Amino acid sequence: MSNQNLALKVSAPYAEALLSLAKANNVLNKTNEDLSLINNTIDSSKDLQSILFNPLIDIQSKNKILTKLFDDKVNDFILKFLLVLVERRRIFLLNAIIQKYFDLSYKLESTIVVELSTAIPFNEMQQSNLITKLKAMTSSNNIKLVMSIDKTLIGGFIVKIGSKVIDTSLAGKLKQISFYLNQS
């Protein structure tokens, strides 16, 4: 069994427990915001990652760091959850747990996650128009747009909804033309 499969298998019960806590306390949206904040904070700091995920650094130090960082910014049960992960030496699974939590949360809310790759960032109006079109295409009430910038697209965008890909990029069109010309 690969390490990634093991991480996903171990992280699932933690994510499910976190989701049930959020539902029981009726703070699902706040929990989503808190976990996004935690994920972004940890992802943006390599130093923080190296401290939290290093098994040689003692538990008390990690607890102090997490408490100082998130005490007044996240819900109490989220902070306690983080401290439990540190105590059980599972904090290195935090990214996998958060990802699994969001998967479960989106499924619960019937939210479709759409990955959008663009050559340049979309403004609010463009995002709103795209979300409206995607809602009509998918018959879903909730769309979560995950945006990334890919300069190799030259222009246009690529939308991924599950296994379906809609490529309106200039690079994609050039590939299609190239394929067509090579077939002739």
TIPA-379753 format. One line per 3 residues: number of its first residue (from 1); for each residue z negated, x, y negated of C-alpha. Coordinates in Angstrom, 2 decimals, always signed. Example, Ala and Ser with C-alpha at 12.3 -4.5 7.8 and 13.67 -1.06 7.14 Angstrom:
1) -7.80 +12.30 +4.50 | -7.14 +13.67 +1.06 .
end
This chain:
1) +0.00 +0.00 +0.00 | +0.98 +1.46 -3.39 | -1.53 +2.01 -6.19 .
4) +0.16 -0.65 -8.30 | -0.13 -3.27 -5.55 | -3.75 -2.31 -5.01 .
7) -4.46 -2.60 -8.74 | -2.84 -6.04 -8.85 | -4.78 -7.17 -5.78 .
10) -8.12 -5.96 -7.19 | -7.44 -7.27 -10.71 | -6.55 -10.83 -9.64 .
13) -10.14 -12.04 -8.93 | -11.34 -10.58 -12.26 | -8.51 -12.31 -14.15 .
16) -9.19 -15.60 -12.34 | -12.91 -15.36 -13.15 | -12.13 -14.65 -16.80 .
19) -9.76 -17.61 -16.97 | -12.36 -19.94 -15.44 | -14.95 -18.74 -17.96 .
22) -12.54 -19.35 -20.82 | -11.74 -22.85 -19.53 | -15.40 -23.67 -18.90 .
25) -16.36 -22.61 -22.43 | -13.28 -24.37 -23.83 | -12.13 -21.21 -25.64 .
28) -8.81 -20.48 -23.95 | -6.91 -19.76 -27.20 | -9.70 -17.59 -28.61 .
31) -9.87 -15.67 -25.32 | -6.12 -15.05 -25.47 | -6.49 -13.70 -29.02 .
34) -9.49 -11.55 -28.04 | -7.71 -10.04 -25.05 | -4.62 -9.32 -27.16 .
37) -6.83 -7.56 -29.70 | -8.53 -5.51 -26.96 | -5.25 -4.64 -25.30 .
40) -3.61 -3.61 -28.61 | -6.65 -1.57 -29.66 | -6.83 +0.35 -26.40 .
43) -3.04 +0.77 -26.13 | -2.84 +2.19 -29.65 | -5.41 +4.95 -29.03 .
46) -4.77 +7.63 -26.41 | -8.22 +9.08 -27.11 | -9.90 +5.76 -26.37 .
49) -7.90 +5.42 -23.16 | -8.85 +8.89 -22.01 | -12.54 +8.18 -22.64 .
52) -12.65 +4.72 -21.07 | -10.55 +5.56 -18.02 | -12.20 +8.92 -17.30 .
55) -14.63 +8.53 -14.35 | -16.61 +11.61 -15.46 | -17.79 +10.02 -18.71 .
58) -21.05 +8.15 -18.22 | -21.32 +4.37 -18.26 | -23.75 +4.24 -21.21 .
61) -21.31 +6.10 -23.47 | -18.47 +3.76 -22.55 | -20.71 +0.72 -23.12 .
64) -21.71 +1.99 -26.58 | -18.08 +2.58 -27.54 | -16.96 -0.88 -26.40 .
67) -19.93 -2.57 -28.03 | -19.34 -0.75 -31.31 | -15.62 -1.56 -31.26 .
70) -15.71 -5.21 -30.21 | -19.23 -6.58 -30.79 | -18.42 -8.73 -33.82 .
73) -14.70 -9.13 -33.10 | -14.59 -10.84 -29.69 | -16.45 -13.60 -27.90 .
76) -19.74 -12.57 -26.26 | -18.59 -13.34 -22.73 | -15.50 -11.16 -23.24 .
79) -17.67 -8.23 -24.31 | -20.00 -8.82 -21.34 | -16.93 -8.93 -19.10 .
82) -15.81 -5.52 -20.43 | -19.30 -4.11 -19.82 | -19.26 -5.45 -16.25 .
85) -15.93 -3.70 -15.69 | -17.47 -0.45 -16.95 | -20.59 -0.95 -14.81 .
88) -18.52 -1.56 -11.68 | -16.19 +1.34 -12.54 | -13.21 -1.01 -12.82 .
91) -12.41 -0.47 -16.51 | -9.30 +1.50 -15.51 | -7.91 -1.84 -14.25 .
94) -8.26 -3.48 -17.67 | -4.52 -3.53 -18.45 | -3.70 -5.07 -15.05 .
97) -6.52 -7.62 -15.43 | -5.34 -8.66 -18.90 | -1.74 -8.91 -17.72 .
100) -2.76 -11.04 -14.73 | -4.98 -13.18 -16.98 | -2.04 -13.88 -19.32 .
103) +0.20 -14.71 -16.36 | -2.37 -17.24 -15.13 | -3.03 -18.58 -18.62 .
106) +0.66 -19.09 -19.36 | +1.12 -20.82 -16.03 | -1.84 -23.09 -16.83 .
109) -0.42 -23.95 -20.26 | +3.16 -24.24 -18.91 | +4.22 -21.42 -21.23 .
112) +7.44 -19.56 -20.54 | +7.43 -15.88 -21.41 | +10.72 -14.80 -22.98 .
115) +11.54 -11.12 -23.51 | +13.73 -10.46 -26.53 | +15.38 -7.09 -27.16 .
118) +17.06 -6.65 -30.53 | +18.71 -3.83 -32.43 | +16.74 -4.78 -35.58 .
121) +13.56 -6.87 -35.94 | +13.98 -10.64 -36.30 | +12.43 -12.32 -39.33 .
124) +10.20 -15.40 -38.99 | +13.05 -17.87 -39.50 | +15.24 -16.20 -36.87 .
127) +12.33 -16.18 -34.40 | +11.60 -19.84 -35.11 | +15.25 -20.84 -34.66 .
130) +15.49 -18.89 -31.40 | +12.28 -20.44 -30.06 | +13.63 -23.92 -30.90 .
133) +16.87 -23.18 -29.00 | +14.93 -21.72 -26.06 | +12.68 -24.79 -25.89 .
136) +15.78 -26.97 -25.67 | +17.38 -24.72 -23.01 | +14.28 -24.49 -20.82 .
139) +12.79 -27.96 -21.44 | +9.48 -26.25 -22.15 | +7.01 -27.06 -24.91 .
142) +5.56 -23.56 -25.08 | +7.52 -20.33 -25.49 | +5.87 -16.90 -25.75 .
145) +8.32 -14.50 -27.39 | +7.79 -10.82 -26.50 | +9.94 -8.76 -28.84 .
148) +11.10 -5.17 -28.50 | +13.49 -3.06 -30.56 | +16.34 -1.31 -28.73 .
151) +18.64 +0.65 -31.05 | +21.17 +1.16 -28.22 | +22.17 -2.52 -28.48 .
154) +24.02 -1.70 -31.74 | +23.86 -5.36 -32.80 | +22.93 -8.75 -31.35 .
157) +20.17 -9.31 -28.81 | +19.28 -9.73 -25.14 | +17.08 -12.60 -23.96 .
160) +15.34 -12.45 -20.56 | +13.79 -15.61 -19.14 | +12.45 -14.80 -15.70 .
163) +15.44 -13.47 -13.78 | +18.01 -15.00 -16.17 | +19.53 -12.64 -18.78 .
166) +21.52 -13.73 -21.83 | +23.25 -10.72 -23.38 | +24.79 -11.30 -26.82 .
169) +24.53 -7.67 -27.85 | +27.46 -5.63 -29.10 | +26.73 -2.99 -26.45 .
172) +26.89 -5.73 -23.77 | +30.20 -7.01 -25.10 | +31.62 -3.46 -25.10 .
175) +30.51 -3.03 -21.47 | +32.24 -6.29 -20.54 | +35.46 -5.17 -22.24 .
178) +35.24 -1.78 -20.54 | +34.71 -3.42 -17.14 | +37.65 -5.77 -17.74 .
181) +39.94 -2.91 -18.80 | +38.93 -0.79 -15.82 | +39.73 -3.68 -13.47 .
184) +43.33 -3.91 -14.75 .
end
